[in-house]
Structures are given as C-alpha cells and as structure tokens.
C-alpha cells in the first residue's frame, strides 16, 4: 500500500525504459501547454475589458462569477459529451480552469489601479490609449502575473482531472491504470514526477 523509496525508483526506471513515461509526459505536456495558453490569453484579454469597460463588466461579471465556484472535475462529463473523448475535451477543461483564475486576477488588478496614477497621467495630457497601455496595464501587471502563476498550477490540476476519465494516454491516465492494477509504486513515481514538474515550472 505504501511503497518503499527503492520500489518507487524501480517503477520509475521501468516506465522510462519501456517508453510509457516519455510518451505520457509528452502527451500531458502538450495538453497542458495548449490548454494553459488558450485559457491565459482569454483570461488576460477579457480581464482587461471587464476591469476597465463598464458595459463589458456589467454583461460578463455575473456570468463569470457564477462559473468560478464550479470545479473543473465537475465539467469533465459535460466536456466529454460536447467534445468527445479526444483532445478537445481535455483542452476545454484545462482552458476553463486557467481562464477563470487569470481573468479574476487580471480584473481585480485593473479595477484597483491607484487613482493618483490616473490623475497624474491625465494632468500630463496622456490620451486614453496611452494611459491604458503605459499606466493601467503596468500597474495591474503584478496581479496579472500572479494569476498566470496560479494558472500554471491549476493547468496541471485540471489536466489530471481530465485524463482520469476518457483518456488512453497521459500521466493522469497512467495513474488510473496503476490504481486498477494496485501498482502503488508506479502511482507514487508519477506523483513525484508531477510535483517536480509543477515546482520547476512555477519556479521558472
């Protein structure tokens, strides 16, 4: 039930030598990168708009705030119905999770730009466009990057949720397979890989 370090290491070497680990790693990384890129791009773009454009904020904020409490794993069955068991459902679940986190942080940062910055830029004759690009966005940048950093972690969290059902490859699928065969040594090896991978990307 609780494998020894040596058994875990042996399982890691075994998966590496038979090629399953490298294949699953590439597949999972591809899904995470695509889902994160789409979710982060949409999150920043829409967050910039909801943070500064009143009409967009009024229309979208209630809907987005309703979506935020819904966990990614609850959307896996819906994603499979909508997109099938192919890559589309995985991309959707990951993008959804990353989008809401990045959007919320971007929106929050845009709304709380200090008024002194805005008054100073206007008193110096800055146009609305220049104020937005050179004052508002830089002031909100710490919140935006905090959201992106959280989005990276959530991309892997939702990736595993998406791969635990309706997948035939990937680190999450391999975890599920190891559970079915009660290979706790493989399960712990995969968990260590996921932890190391997430920590490395977060550090970068």
Secondary structure, 3 states (H helix, E strand, C coil): CCCCHHHHHHHHHHHHHCCHHHHHHHHHHHHHHHHHHHHHHHHHHHHHHHHHCHHHHHHHHHHHHHHHCCCHHHHHHHHHHHHCCCHHHHHHHHHHHHHHHHHHHHHHHHHCCCHHHHHHHHHCCCCHHHHHHHHHHHHHHHHHHHHHHHHHHHHHHHHHHHHCCCCCCCHHHHHHHHHHCCCHHHHHHHHHHHHHHHHHHHHC
